[in-house]
Structures are given as C-alpha cells and as structure tokens.
C-alpha cells in the first residue's frame, strides 16, 4: 500500500536535511513529518533511530527545525542570527546525551536513548555549519517557492538549488515551457499575418 505521506528529501548534510522536512515554505508548504511516527521514520533513515516518539517530542523537533532554518537563512544572507533561534539550537545541543560510537566496519554510529538525544545531534550539526566550522557555504535555493537553506560543498560554491532533482528540474522545466510558449507565440503570430493581396 502506498504511503499517505510525502517522501522525505534526504541530503548529505544532517541539519539542512532536517529543515527539508518542511518544503515549499514560500509556496504551498509540504509537511513531511506530520506525525510522531513519521518523525521517528525520518530519524531512522538519517541514522538516528529511536524506539518511540511522542506528540510533545514532535513539537520540540519542529521548534528546532524552524530555529535551524531561521539561523541558516540569516547566515546565508550574511545577516545577524536571530537570538531566539540561536538559543533554541544551543539548548537542544546542550540537552542531548548522544554518544558517538565506532561500528565494526569503521563507520560512526550514535547511541541514543530518546528523541531529545537525536535532536541534540542535529543541533550540533547545525552549529558546525552555521558557525563556518565545516568546509562549505550556506546558500538559499533559487526556487521562489522554496528558498530552503542548503550547505553548498561544490568546488565552485555556486550551486543554485537545494536539490537538482526537485527544485532544479522544476525550474528548468518552467524555463523550457516559457521559452516554448514564447517561440510558439511568435510563430503563431507570423502565421496569423495575412499575405499581401497581389491585386
């Protein structure tokens, strides 16, 4: 049976992937973690699996998500970080009790006991990108209906879209259709012009 929920948009950067659980913020917003179970699913596929999630924990997660989005957007615009957002991020980072562990195959994993621990890992990841600690640049998606903050690690640091497969393709398709209409309109106009009367 197909899922009743929209698919996740998973990126390579934890904090900005988390903010992408709400997409199309400047258009018809799409909530991708509308229930506690759905948040638990997102945490699991992001390597932060927890046993359970409550409605209160979902609200905490959304508060952190919006705070990261606000701070990352300000950083991308080179504006002052919103004090309230910074406080929420710092509080979650300090509250989390996650432990990084090494797996037998040499990968990092997390020991978590609660959603709060998972949120602490996400908050710490946000701090590392917003503070400029990591190699990359915060930018805003060029899609007018998206405007998501994303972390650009491309060599040129000139990425325009949060996700080429969604926003990028949608904008390319819109440009193509606009060009087709434009050239089609010009052609139609030329066809509609009557030939000169030879008489």
Secondary structure as UniProt FT lines:
FT   HELIX           14..19
FT   TURN            20..21
FT   STRAND          22..23
FT   TURN            25..26
FT   STRAND          30..31
FT   HELIX           36..45
FT   TURN            46..47
FT   HELIX           55..76
FT   TURN            77..78
FT   HELIX           83..95
FT   STRAND          99..102
FT   TURN            104..105
FT   STRAND          108..111
FT   HELIX           115..130
FT   TURN            131..132
FT   STRAND          137..140
FT   TURN            144..146
FT   STRAND          149..152
FT   HELIX           164..168
FT   HELIX           169..192
//
